[in-house]
Amino acid sequence: MSTPACLCPIRWRHLYAMIDGIRYEMEPSSVDTATSLLFRAWCTCCGIEYTHPFRLSATRHQAAV
């Protein structure tokens, strides 16, 4: 079975993860992180699950409102 791809013009541009009921902004990572091993992330625009390593966004490190 193949993994669905992001349908957005700029793929995987904005990601988020829900951690303890709070939505956090994420970004792709070249290696697994504790966050990507414990949680799942989705594309903010199209809602497709991101199945690769990700990390908490360095530029948007605050919880999204």
N, CA, C and O atoms as a MOPAC input file, in Angstrom:
PM7 MOZYME 1SCF
protein

 N      0.84600 1    -1.17100 1     0.00000 1
 C      0.00000 1     0.00000 1     0.00000 1
 C      0.89400 1     1.23700 1     0.00000 1
 O      1.86600 1     1.29400 1     0.75200 1
 N      0.57900 1     2.21900 1    -0.82700 1
 C      1.38600 1     3.42300 1    -0.90800 1
 C      0.87500 1     4.48400 1     0.06800 1
 O     -0.30100 1     4.51100 1     0.43000 1
 N      1.79200 1     5.34800 1     0.47600 1
 C      1.45400 1     6.43800 1     1.38200 1
 C      0.90400 1     7.60400 1     0.58000 1
 O      1.49700 1     7.97200 1    -0.43400 1
 N     -0.22000 1     8.20400 1     0.99800 1
 C     -0.75700 1     9.34000 1     0.26300 1
 C      0.21200 1    10.52200 1     0.31500 1
 O      0.89900 1    10.73000 1     1.31500 1
 N      0.25700 1    11.28100 1    -0.76000 1
 C      1.15700 1    12.42100 1    -0.85100 1
 C      0.39900 1    13.71300 1    -0.56700 1
 O     -0.81100 1    13.80400 1    -0.77500 1
 N      1.12500 1    14.68900 1    -0.09500 1
 C      0.57000 1    16.01600 1     0.14600 1
 C      0.07100 1    16.58000 1    -1.18600 1
 O      0.75400 1    16.47200 1    -2.20400 1
 N     -1.10000 1    17.17100 1    -1.17500 1
 C     -1.72500 1    17.69300 1    -2.38300 1
 C     -1.49300 1    19.18900 1    -2.57600 1
 O     -2.00900 1    19.77400 1    -3.52900 1
 N     -0.73700 1    19.80300 1    -1.70100 1
 C     -0.52300 1    21.25000 1    -1.74000 1
 C      0.52000 1    21.63200 1    -2.79500 1
 O      1.38300 1    20.82200 1    -3.13400 1
 N      0.44400 1    22.87800 1    -3.32200 1
 C      1.42300 1    23.33000 1    -4.32300 1
 C      2.86500 1    23.25100 1    -3.80700 1
 O      3.76400 1    22.85700 1    -4.55000 1
 N      3.08900 1    23.61500 1    -2.56100 1
 C      4.40100 1    23.46200 1    -1.93400 1
 C      4.23300 1    22.36400 1    -0.89200 1
 O      3.66900 1    22.59100 1     0.17800 1
 N      4.72900 1    21.17000 1    -1.21500 1
 C      4.48400 1    19.98300 1    -0.39200 1
 C      5.10500 1    20.10100 1     0.98900 1
 O      6.24600 1    20.53400 1     1.14700 1
 N      4.32800 1    19.70600 1     1.97300 1
 C      4.73700 1    19.64000 1     3.37600 1
 C      5.27100 1    20.96800 1     3.90200 1
 O      6.18300 1    20.98800 1     4.72900 1
 N      4.71000 1    22.06700 1     3.43000 1
 C      5.18100 1    23.38400 1     3.85300 1
 C      4.83800 1    23.67100 1     5.31100 1
 O      5.66800 1    24.19800 1     6.05200 1
 N      3.63300 1    23.33100 1     5.72300 1
 C      3.20100 1    23.57500 1     7.09900 1
 C      2.69500 1    22.26800 1     7.70000 1
 O      1.78900 1    21.63500 1     7.15800 1
 N      3.28200 1    21.87500 1     8.81200 1
 C      2.88700 1    20.65400 1     9.50700 1
 C      2.45300 1    21.00200 1    10.92400 1
 O      2.84500 1    22.02900 1    11.47800 1
 N      1.63200 1    20.12100 1    11.49900 1
 C      1.26600 1    20.28600 1    12.90200 1
 C      1.12800 1    18.92300 1    13.54900 1
 O      0.91900 1    17.91100 1    12.87900 1
 N      1.24800 1    18.91900 1    14.86600 1
 C      1.02300 1    17.72100 1    15.66800 1
 C      0.20600 1    18.13500 1    16.88200 1
 O      0.35900 1    19.23800 1    17.40600 1
 N     -0.66200 1    17.23600 1    17.31800 1
 C     -1.44100 1    17.46800 1    18.53100 1
 C     -0.74100 1    16.74000 1    19.67800 1
 O     -0.56400 1    15.52200 1    19.64000 1
 N     -0.34600 1    17.50600 1    20.69800 1
 C      0.34000 1    16.94800 1    21.85800 1
 C     -0.42400 1    17.39300 1    23.10000 1
 O     -0.48900 1    18.58400 1    23.40500 1
 N     -0.99100 1    16.44100 1    23.80300 1
 C     -1.80300 1    16.72200 1    24.99600 1
 C     -2.89900 1    17.74100 1    24.71100 1
 O     -3.17000 1    18.62000 1    25.52900 1
 N     -3.52200 1    17.61700 1    23.55200 1
 C     -4.63300 1    18.48700 1    23.19200 1
 C     -4.23200 1    19.86600 1    22.69400 1
 O     -5.10100 1    20.70300 1    22.45200 1
 N     -2.94800 1    20.12100 1    22.53500 1
 C     -2.46100 1    21.41800 1    22.04800 1
 C     -1.82200 1    21.20700 1    20.68500 1
 O     -1.05300 1    20.26700 1    20.48500 1
 N     -2.14700 1    22.08700 1    19.75400 1
 C     -1.61900 1    21.99100 1    18.39300 1
 C     -0.28400 1    22.72700 1    18.30000 1
 O     -0.20300 1    23.92200 1    18.58800 1
 N      0.77100 1    21.99700 1    17.89200 1
 C      2.11000 1    22.56300 1    17.74300 1
 C      2.52000 1    22.55200 1    16.28100 1
 O      2.20600 1    21.61400 1    15.54800 1
 N      3.21900 1    23.59000 1    15.85900 1
 C      3.74700 1    23.67200 1    14.50300 1
 C      5.00900 1    22.82000 1    14.41500 1
 O      5.87300 1    22.88800 1    15.29000 1
 N      5.11200 1    22.02100 1    13.36100 1
 C      6.25000 1    21.13400 1    13.14600 1
 C      6.91500 1    21.46500 1    11.81800 1
 O      6.37000 1    22.21600 1    11.01000 1
 N      8.09900 1    20.89800 1    11.60100 1
 C      8.78800 1    21.02100 1    10.31300 1
 C      9.49300 1    19.70900 1    10.01500 1
 O      9.85800 1    18.97400 1    10.93300 1
 N      9.68500 1    19.41000 1     8.73400 1
 C     10.38300 1    18.17100 1     8.36700 1
 C     11.79200 1    18.13400 1     8.97200 1
 O     12.41900 1    19.17600 1     9.16700 1
 N     12.27200 1    16.94500 1     9.26200 1
 C     13.60000 1    16.73900 1     9.81700 1
 C     14.29800 1    15.64000 1     9.02200 1
 O     13.64600 1    14.75600 1     8.46700 1
 N     15.61500 1    15.70200 1     8.97100 1
 C     16.36100 1    14.67000 1     8.23000 1
 C     16.52800 1    13.39000 1     9.04600 1
 O     16.82300 1    12.33300 1     8.48600 1
 N     16.34200 1    13.47600 1    10.36100 1
 C     16.46900 1    12.31000 1    11.23700 1
 C     15.28500 1    12.25200 1    12.19600 1
 O     14.62900 1    13.26300 1    12.44800 1
 N     15.01800 1    11.06300 1    12.72800 1
 C     13.95500 1    10.92500 1    13.71100 1
 C     14.26500 1    11.75100 1    14.95100 1
 O     15.42300 1    11.91300 1    15.33700 1
 N     13.21800 1    12.26300 1    15.55800 1
 C     13.32800 1    12.99400 1    16.82100 1
 C     12.40300 1    12.32300 1    17.82200 1
 O     11.57100 1    11.49800 1    17.44600 1
 N     12.54300 1    12.66900 1    19.08100 1
 C     11.64400 1    12.11500 1    20.09000 1
 C     10.19900 1    12.44400 1    19.73900 1
 O      9.30400 1    11.62200 1    19.93100 1
 N      9.97800 1    13.63500 1    19.22900 1
 C      8.62400 1    14.04900 1    18.85900 1
 C      8.07000 1    13.19100 1    17.73900 1
 O      6.92000 1    12.75700 1    17.80600 1
 N      8.87800 1    12.93300 1    16.69400 1
 C      8.36700 1    12.15600 1    15.56200 1
 C      8.23400 1    10.67000 1    15.89600 1
 O      7.49100 1     9.95400 1    15.22500 1
 N      8.94000 1    10.20200 1    16.91400 1
 C      8.80000 1     8.81000 1    17.33000 1
 C      7.55700 1     8.59700 1    18.20600 1
 O      6.98900 1     7.50500 1    18.22800 1
 N      7.14400 1     9.63300 1    18.91700 1
 C      6.02100 1     9.50500 1    19.84600 1
 C      4.68200 1    10.00600 1    19.30100 1
 O      3.62500 1     9.56000 1    19.74800 1
 N      4.72400 1    10.93200 1    18.33600 1
 C      3.50500 1    11.56100 1    17.85000 1
 C      3.40300 1    11.46100 1    16.33600 1
 O      4.33600 1    11.01600 1    15.66700 1
 N      2.26000 1    11.88100 1    15.80500 1
 C      2.03900 1    11.90900 1    14.36000 1
 C      1.82400 1    13.35200 1    13.93900 1
 O      1.32300 1    14.16300 1    14.71700 1
 N      2.20600 1    13.67500 1    12.69800 1
 C      2.04000 1    15.03400 1    12.17300 1
 C      1.21300 1    14.99200 1    10.90000 1
 O      1.16800 1    13.98100 1    10.20000 1
 N      0.56300 1    16.10400 1    10.61900 1
 C     -0.27100 1    16.24700 1     9.42800 1
 C      0.02900 1    17.55500 1     8.73500 1
 O      0.51100 1    18.50600 1     9.35000 1
 N     -0.26300 1    17.59400 1     7.43500 1
 C     -0.16300 1    18.82500 1     6.66000 1
 C     -1.29500 1    19.75100 1     7.11100 1
 O     -2.45400 1    19.34000 1     7.17100 1
 N     -0.96000 1    20.97600 1     7.42100 1
 C     -1.95100 1    21.93800 1     7.88600 1
 C     -2.98500 1    22.24500 1     6.81000 1
 O     -4.15300 1    22.47300 1     7.12300 1
 N     -2.57000 1    22.25400 1     5.55000 1
 C     -3.46900 1    22.66000 1     4.46900 1
 C     -4.39200 1    21.54000 1     3.98500 1
 O     -5.60600 1    21.73100 1     3.91000 1
 N     -3.82600 1    20.36800 1     3.65400 1
 C     -4.65400 1    19.31400 1     3.04600 1
 C     -5.00900 1    18.18700 1     4.01600 1
 O     -5.86500 1    17.35800 1     3.70800 1
 N     -4.36000 1    18.14400 1     5.18800 1
 C     -4.71800 1    17.16600 1     6.21000 1
 C     -4.12000 1    15.78500 1     6.05200 1
 O     -4.44600 1    14.89300 1     6.83600 1
 N     -3.25600 1    15.56900 1     5.07000 1
 C     -2.61400 1    14.27100 1     4.86400 1
 C     -1.56600 1    14.03700 1     5.95800 1
 O     -0.82600 1    14.95100 1     6.32300 1
 N     -1.51000 1    12.81000 1     6.47500 1
 C     -0.52700 1    12.48500 1     7.51000 1
 C      0.88500 1    12.50300 1     6.93100 1
 O      1.13300 1    11.96400 1     5.85200 1
 N      1.80100 1    13.12600 1     7.66000 1
 C      3.21100 1    13.18700 1     7.29500 1
 C      3.89700 1    11.99400 1     7.94400 1
 O      3.94300 1    11.90800 1     9.17100 1
 N      4.42600 1    11.07800 1     7.15500 1
 C      4.96200 1     9.82000 1     7.67400 1
 C      6.48800 1     9.79400 1     7.75400 1
 O      7.08100 1     8.72300 1     7.88100 1
 N      7.11800 1    10.94300 1     7.68100 1
 C      8.57800 1    11.04200 1     7.73200 1
 C      8.98600 1    11.72100 1     9.04000 1
 O      8.12400 1    12.21700 1     9.76600 1
 N     10.28900 1    11.75300 1     9.35500 1
 C     10.72800 1    12.41700 1    10.58400 1
 C     10.35800 1    13.90600 1    10.58000 1
 O     10.37200 1    14.55900 1     9.53600 1
 N     10.03200 1    14.42000 1    11.75000 1
 C      9.73900 1    15.84600 1    11.88800 1
 C     10.18600 1    16.30900 1    13.27000 1
 O     10.49100 1    15.50000 1    14.14600 1
 N     10.21800 1    17.61100 1    13.44200 1
 C     10.62300 1    18.19800 1    14.72200 1
 C      9.78900 1    19.43800 1    14.98600 1
 O      9.12700 1    19.96400 1    14.09200 1
 N      9.83400 1    19.89200 1    16.22000 1
 C      9.16200 1    21.12000 1    16.59000 1
 C      9.76100 1    22.25700 1    15.76400 1
 O     10.98100 1    22.34400 1    15.63000 1
 N      8.92800 1    23.11700 1    15.21800 1
 C      9.39200 1    24.19600 1    14.36100 1
 C     10.28800 1    25.15700 1    15.13200 1
 O      9.91600 1    25.63400 1    16.20400 1
 N     11.46400 1    25.44000 1    14.58800 1
 C     12.39700 1    26.35000 1    15.23000 1
 C     11.91900 1    27.80000 1    15.12600 1
 O     12.17300 1    28.60300 1    16.02400 1
 N     11.23500 1    28.13600 1    14.04100 1
 C     10.77700 1    29.50500 1    13.84200 1
 C      9.43600 1    29.77800 1    14.47200 1
 O      9.11500 1    30.92400 1    14.78600 1
 N      8.63000 1    28.71600 1    14.66400 1
 C      7.32300 1    28.87800 1    15.28300 1
 C      7.20000 1    27.91600 1    16.45300 1
 O      6.35300 1    27.02300 1    16.44900 1
 N      8.05200 1    28.10400 1    17.45300 1
 C      8.14400 1    27.15200 1    18.55500 1
 C      7.01500 1    27.25400 1    19.56600 1
 O      6.89200 1    26.37900 1    20.42300 1
 N      6.20000 1    28.27300 1    19.49800 1
 C      5.07900 1    28.41300 1    20.40800 1
 C      3.92600 1    27.53500 1    19.92400 1
 O      3.83600 1    27.20900 1    18.74000 1
 N      3.07300 1    27.16900 1    20.82300 1
 C      1.88700 1    26.39900 1    20.45200 1
 C      1.00400 1    27.24400 1    19.54600 1
 O      0.82600 1    28.43900 1    19.78300 1
 N      0.45600 1    26.62800 1    18.51600 1
 C     -0.45100 1    27.33800 1    17.60900 1
 C     -1.78500 1    27.53200 1    18.29700 1
 O     -2.24300 1    26.66500 1    19.04200 1
 N     -2.39700 1    28.65200 1    18.05100 1
 C     -3.69600 1    28.95600 1    18.67800 1
 C     -4.81700 1    28.54700 1    17.78100 1
 O     -5.98400 1    28.72100 1    18.13300 1

